[in-house]
Amino acid sequence: MSRRGNGEGTIGRRKDGRWEARISIPNAAGRPTRRSIYGKTRREVAGKLTLALSEVRQGTGLIADERLTVADFLVAWLDNSARPNVRPRTLQLYEMIVRRHLVPAIGHHRLTRLEPGHVQAMLNALLAWGYAASTIRTVRMVLSRALKQALRWSLVGRNVATLVDAPRGESERPEPFRLEEVRQLLTGVKGHRLEALVTVAVLTGMRKGELLALQWPDVDIDAATVRVSGSLQRLNGALVRGEPKTPQSRRVMAVPPQVVSALKLRRLQQLEERLKLGAYWLDTRYVFTTALGTPLEPRNVNRDFTKLLKDLGLRHQRFHDLRHCFATLQLANHTPAHVVREQLGHSQISTTLDIYSHAVAELHRESAARLGELFA
C-alpha cells in the first residue's frame, strides 16, 4: 500500500490485480472502522476515495460499503439528517418507527442489498398483525425518507421503498358532530372548566397543541383576533412549547363574538384563581391553565373531554375531532376552501380538500342543484 497523509486513506494494488483504497472512518456508533474501496484502476479508486473522504467531512460518517447494515444506516440518518432538520415531535415519531418496526424487520440486511421484496414483506407482516393502514403507510414513509437521504449520500443506487405499495386499507375519515350536536355541546359545556377551551376549539379549528400553547400576548380582545405562535407537546417526559407544525401554521385568525366572550370569561376565571392563591400562583402567561397557573396536560384534556361528552349524552369524539367539526361547518357554510385552508393552517389546499372531500362533495351537489334551478 502507498501511504497518504493521516486520515486520508491508503491506496494499493491487490494480488488479484484490482486496486484497493482503505480508509478509517467512524461507524454509526462513533467507533473507528476500516473500510475498503475497490476499482479496476488506481485512478478509479482514487476518485472513489476522494468522494468518500468528502462525505465523511460533510458529517455523514458513512461511505458506500457492502458491510453497512440498514440498522447502522438508520441510526446515522436519525443523528445526522433527521435530528437537525425536523421538529422534536417528528423526530420522536421517526425514532419510534425505526426502533419498533424497521430495525427488527429489515435492520439485519446490508443496505446495498436491501430489495423491494424485503420492504413489501415487512409491510404485509404489519397488516397481518393487525396494524392500521395509516400506521403501515407511516412506516413506509419514514423508510422512504431515510433511503432518499441514502441516495444523496451515494450509499445506495435506488430508493426501494418507492418501488412498493403499502397494503390497501380504508382511510379513516372524520365523522364530526353535526350542527345540532355542536349546539348541544356548546350549551352543555357552559359552567364547566373546559368551557372556554372547547368553545375556542370548535369555533377556530385550532389544533390541540396550538390551543394549549396559546398565551395572553397572542390574544387581542379589541381586534377579535388570535395569533397562533406555538404548539405545546409532551416530549421525553416534559411539556415543551415549540414551533407550530408548519410555517403556514403561524397565522392570525379573526374569531367570532362567542370566542371573544369565552376568552373574556377565561381571563376573569384566571384572575380569580390568581387572587385566591396569591404568591403560590405560577404566572406562565398561558390562557388555558390549571388552578395553579401551570399549562394543561394534553392527556388530561383528552380524559376530561371524554367524560364531558359522556355526561352530556353525546357520541364519542376525540378532542382533535373538534377541528374537523369546525372545517366541516365552515365548508357547509359555503366558506371558500382557500379560506378554510388558511384558518386550519394547512400547507396546501389539496390537504384540506382531501381530508374534507365528503363536505366538498356535498357543496358540489348543492352547486349543481342551484345551477339546474337557473334553467328550470
N, C-alpha and C positions, 0 to 999 in steps of 0.2 A: 504494500500500500504506500502511495506517495502522500506524505503528510502535508496538511494545510495548517492554518492558524488554529488556536484553541477555540473550540466551539464551532468550527467551520466544516467539520467532517473530513473524511479521507476518501480518496479515490484510488482504485487499483484494478488490475485485471485478474480474473479468476482462472483456475486451471481449465475450465470448460470453454474458455475463450470469451465469455461475457465480461463486461465491465461492471464493477460494483462500487457504490458510494455508501459509506457508513456514517451515521450521524447519531449523536446522543441528544435526546430531547426528553422533556418531562411527559409522562403519560397522564391520563385523566386524573390520577390520584396525586400527581405532582412529583412522582419519583422518576429519576433519570432512567431512560430506557434506550437501548441500542436499536436502531432501525437501519435497514438496508434498502438501497435503491438500485435497480438493475437496468442495463441497457446494452445495445449491441455495439455502441462506440463510446469512446471516452467523452466526446462532445455531447452526446445524448445524455449520458449520466450526469455530466457537469451541469447541463441545463436543468435537469430534474432536481439536482441538489440545490441549485440556486433558488428555484421555486419553493422547495421545501423549507429552506432557511428563511425565506421571506415570509412564509406562512407562520413559522414559529415566532418570528419577531413581531408579527401582527397580533400575536396573543392567542391564536387558536390552540397552540400547544400540541397540534396533531399534524401528521402528514399521511398521505395515502400509503397504507401498509396492509398487507394481507392478514396480519395478526390482530388488527384493531377490531374489537368486537362492537356490536351495536350498543351494549351496555356502557362500555367505556366512552364511546362517542356521545351517547345521550347525556352522560354526566358532564362532559366537556361542553356540550351545547348549552345545557342549563346554566353553567357557570359563566361561560364566555360570551354567549349570544343572547339568551333569553333574559338573564338577570339584569343586565344594564338597559334593556330596551322595552320591557313590559311592566305593567302595573303589578304591585305586590300581590294582589289577589289573583291575577292571571298567572303569575309565577307559581303561586301556591297550587293552582289547578294543574299546571304543567308538571310540577314535581309529583303530585299525587298520581297523575296518569302514567308517568314514567315508572314510578315505584310500584304501583299496583297492577298495571296491565302490560306495559311494553317490555320492561326488563324480564319479568317472569316468563313471558310468552316467546319473545324473539331476542332477548338480550344476549344469548349464548352464540348467536350466529356471527360470523365475520361480516363486518359492514359491507365490504366489497362483494360479498356473496349472498347478500340478502335478496331474495326473489319475491315477485308479486305473490307467488303461491304461499310463502310464509305469512305474509300480511293477511291474505284472504282467509287462511286457516285460522288465524288469531281472531279476526272479526266474526267468522262463523261460529267459533267456540264461544265467544261472548254472547252471541244471540242464543245459542243452545243453553247457556247457563242462566238465561232469563234477563239479561241486561236490556234496558230500554234502547230503542233505536237511536234516540238522541245521544245517549251515552256512547254508543258504538261510533256514531259519527264524530263525536268529540275526540275519541281515541285516535281515529284515522286522521283527523285534522292536526292533532299535536304531532303525530309521527310525520305527517307530510311537511309541516313547518320545520321540523328538525332536519329532515332529509333535504329540504330546499337549501338550508344553510350548508349541509354537507356538499352539495353541488357547488356552492360559491367557494368553498374551501378546497375544491378539487379532490375531495375524498372519495366520491362516487361518480359514476358516469350517468346516472339517471335517478329520478325520484320514483321508487317503485310504489309508494303509497298512492300516487296519482294514477296508477295503472289498474287499481282495483276499486270496486264499488262497495260501499257499506251495505250490509244486508238491508233489504227493504223493511220498512216498518211504518206504521201510521204516525204521521206528525201530530204532536199534541197541540190542539188548538184551544185557545182560551174560551171558556164559556162564562163570560162575566155576568154580573147581575143585570137584570132588566131594569127599566126606569122605575117601575113600581117597587122593586126590591131596594133600589138605591134610596128612594124616598123613605122606605121603612127603616133602612139602616141609619140615615141621617137624623130621622126623628128619634129612633131608639137610643142613639149614642149620646143624646143631649144629657148633660149632667155626669156623664162617665168621664173618667180620667183621660180616655183616648179621644174625647170629642174633637178637640182641635186637630189632632194628628190625622184622624180618619177623614174629617171634613176637608182638610188641605189635600190629602192623598186623592180623594175622589174627584175633587174639582180642579186639580192641577196636573194629575198624571205623573207626578214626580216619583222616581224610584225610592225604595225604602231607605237605601243608604244616603240618598240626597236629602230626604226629609230629616233623617236623624242627624245629618251634618249641618242642617240649617242653623245659622246664627243670627242674632238680632241685627247686626250691621247689614245682613243680606235682605232685611225686610224694610220696605218703605211704605208705611201705612198711608201717608198722604197721597202718594202716587199710585197706590194699589198695585204694587209690583213686588215680586220675589226674585232674588238672584240665586241661581244655582252655582255654587263656587267650590263644592267639595263633596266627598262621599265618606260616610262612616262605616267601617268594616271591622270585624274581629279577625286579626291576623296574629298567628302564633301566640294565642292566649291573651292578646291585648287589643283594646279598642283603639283603632288608628283612623284619624281623619286624613284622607289622601285626596288626590286629584279626582275629578269626575271621570266617568267611564271612558268618554271620548272627548276630543276637543269641542265637538258640537254639543256636548252635554253642558258646557258652560253657556248659560243663557239667562236672560231676564224675561220673566213671564208676567204679563198682565193678569190679574186674578179678579174673580167676581166678588161682589159685595159680601157673600157668605164667607169667603175665605178671610176677608178683612175683619169681619166680625169675630170669626174664630180666633184669629191671631190677637185681636184686642183682648178677648176673654182669656187667652193663654197668658198674655203678659200680666193681666191682673192676678191670675192664679199664682203665677210665679212670684210676683211681688208679695203676696200674702204669705207664701211659703218662706220667702227670704226674711220677712219681718218676724215670723214665728221662730225661725232657727237662729237668727242673729249671726254671731260670729261663726257658727257651725255651717252656715250656708257656703257652698262652693260656687263661686262665680265663674262658670265655664263659657258663658255667652251663648250657649245653645238654647234654641227655642223650646225644644221638647226634651225635658229632663225628668229625673226622679225628684222626689220631695226634698232631696239633699242638694239638688243642683247638678248632679252628675249626668252624663249623657245616658240615654236609654240603651239597654242591651237588646240587640236585634232579636235574639231568641225569645226574650220576654215579651216583646211586641207581638211576635207570632202567637205565642201561647195566650196572651190576653185577648188578642183579636179573635182567635178561635173560640174562646169561652164567650165572648160578646155575641158572636153570631149564634151560638147555641142558645144563649139566654133569650135572644130575640126571635128564635124560631126560624132563622134563615139558613138556607143551604150552605154547605161548607165552601169556603173560598180561601185561597192564600191571601195574605196581605198584599202581595205583589199583584194579585188579580184586580185590585182597585185601579191600578194603572191601565189595565186592559179595559176596565169599565169606562174610565174617562175617555179613552181613544174611541171606543165604540159609540159612546153617546155623542161625541163631537162629530164623528162621521155621519151618524144618523141625523144630526142637526144641520147637515149639509155644509159643515166647515171644510174648506178646501184641504185636500190631502197634504199639500206642501206646508200649510199652517200647522196641521196636526203633527207632521214630522218635526217641525221646529219646536213645538210645545213639548214633545216627547224627548227631544234631544237625540233623535236617530241620526246616524251619519249619512244615510242615503234614503231617499224616498222609497226605493224598492223594498227596503226593510219594513217600512210602515205598511206598504201595500200588500206585502207577502203575509205578514202576521195577521192583518185585519182584512184579508181577502173576502171573508164572509160578509163583513159590513159593506165593503166596496161593491160586492155583487148585488146587494140589496139596493144600493144607490143607483146602480146601472138599470135595474128593473124599474125603479121609480122614474128615472130619466126617460126610459123608453116609453113608459105609460104616458108621461106628460107630452112627449113628442107626438104620440098617437092621438092625443086629445086635440092637438092643433089641426089635424086633418080629418077629424071625425065628421 
